Amino acid sequence: MFKINISEKSGKTYKLETEANALVEKELHSIVKGTDISPDLEGYELEITGASDKSGFTAMKDVEGMGRKKLLLTYGKGMHKKPKGDKKKNSKSKGLRLRKTVRGKVISPDISQINMKVTKEGTKKLADIFAPAKPEEPKAE
């Protein structure tokens, strides 16, 4: 079960939970047809922009494969630690590197969240597809 976040150019994000097995074995920054995710997304093309697994480890485009790896990272994706010491200083210390665990760029069943952006729009708007269903009101007799 994947939690998929689909974002538009306007900045609006739509959330979807689905069992899309067509996404397994795809890589980050690859284009996916909307019908692979849901039949409602006919005509859409989506780009995989990011992912994270069940433990919260992010997928990085520089890491090959599906599994987790420990990398030596500087500031950026996956590394946001502040230096110890002077609390008044509000800058990142130069040269700070930490060994962090990250996941490979290939989507596997261990991934729980996938972030996507729309590259080509379909016939129906995303707002219409993901509009909350209005419950029918009982008729007064």
N, C-alpha and C positions, 0 to 999 in steps of 0.2 A: 504494500500500500504506500503510494507516494503522496506527499502533500506538495501540490504544484502551485506556485505563485506566478501568475501571468501579468506582466506590466505593459501598459500602453505608452505611447510617446507623451501623452498628456500627464503621465505620472500616476494614474490610477492603477491599482493592483487588484486583481481578482484571484481568489483562492479556490482551489479545487482539490478534492481528495479522490484518487482513482487508482485502479489496479492496472496501470498502463505498462504491460510487459514489453511493448515495442521500444521503450526507452532504455531497457537494459542493453548493455554493450555500446551505447552511444557515448561520444566524448563531449567534453565541454566545448562550447562555441560551434557545435554542429547544428545544422538546420533540421527541424523535425516538422512533418506535416501535422496539422491540427487533428485530422481524423485518426491518427495513431493514438492520441490522448483521449479524445471524446468525439462521438459522431456529431455533436452539436457544433464543433469547431471546423466545419467543412469550409475549405477555401483558405484557411489560415495557414501561415508558415511561422514557426516559432524557433528562436535561437536559444539554446541552453546557455545561460550566463553564469550559473553557479549551482553548487549543491552542498549539502552537509549530511552526515550520517546520523545514526540513532544516538550517538554519544556527543554530537555537536562538533565533530572535527570537519573542517571545511575541505572541499575538493580544490586542488590547485592545478592549473593548466600546465605547469612545468613538470609535474610528477607523473611518470608513466604508470600504467596498470590500474588495478582496482583496489589494492590493499592499502593499509596504513603504513606510513614511513615517517621516520624522525629526521627532520631537516634542521640545519642551522640557519635561522632566519634573522634578517634585520627588520626594521620597521616596515609595515605594510600589511598585506593580507595575512591573517593568522597570527600576527604579533603586535600587541598594543601595550606592552608592559612599560610602566614608567620607571625611570632610574631611581635607585635608592639614594638617600642623602638629602640635599638641599630641597626643601619643600616650597620655598619661595620662587625658585627658578622654574619657569614654566616652559622649558624647552626640552626637546628630546636629546639625550646624551649621545654624543657622536661615538660610533663604534660599538654600541650595545648590540650583542647578538645572543640569541637564546635557541636552544634545541627544542623544537616544538613538533608535535605529532600532527600530520596532515594526511589527507586521503588522496589517492590517485585520481586522474582526470576522467577515467572510464566509469560510467554509471553502473552500479551493481545493485543487487537486491538489498544490500545493507544500507543504501542511501535512503533517507527518510524525507528529505525536502529538496525540491528542485526549483530553481528560479529560472524563469524564461521571459523573453521579451518578444513582442510581435514584430516580425519583419515584413509580413505581407498580410493585409486584412482580407477577410472573407466577405460574404454577402451580408450576413447579419452582424450587428454591432455586439461587442462584448457585453455592454450594459444590458442589452436585451436578453442575451443568453444567460447571464448570471443574475438577472433580476430575481429578487426573492418572490416566491410564489405566494400570491395573496389568497388567504383562506376564504372560502365561499361563506357569505353571511347567510344565516338562516332567514327564510322568508317569513315576514309577519303575516298572520292570517286574520 
